[in-house]
Amino acid sequence: MNQGYVDANVILRFLTGDPPQMAERAASLFHAVERGELRLIVESIVVAEVVWVLQSFYRYRPAQIAPVLREFLLQDGIEAEDRDTLLQALSLYESKNVDFTDALVAARMQKRGVTQIFSFDEHFDRLPGVQRVFPGEEIGRG
């Protein structure tokens, strides 16, 4: 089977339909995936870029972004390394009102059994199982 990596700009054109000519070309690529002619590999950094552009440029909300990307990642023919962690991060992003990158870090922490993160970002305080430690404070257990 033919396979290749897919970049954020192709996913974005497909999801947004913008601009139309590029969206048509992206749709034809994803139709080939649906027909089983092609397998696409998606990196987590690409998913993060897609989230960022949809939120910052297109002004979509997490509740609009997360379900669409979950459906995308679960398609036959789409391969994402550590898909379960990406899906967990999308759920945290949607439900806890945090940046996707913070949610992805938290999901990876949980997978590794790490509970502490050294950060100034208070968003981590919203995430279950994550203990934010202000840099310079005493290091606890975790």
Buried (B, 14 or more C-beta within 10 A) or exposed (E): EEEEEBEBBBBBBBBBEEEEEBBEEBEEBBEBBEEEEBBBEBBBEBBBBBBBBBBEEEEBEBEBBBEBBBEBBEEEBBBBEBBEBBBBBBBBBBBBEBBBBBBBBBBBBBEEEBBBBEBEEEBBEBBEEBBBBEEEEEEEEE
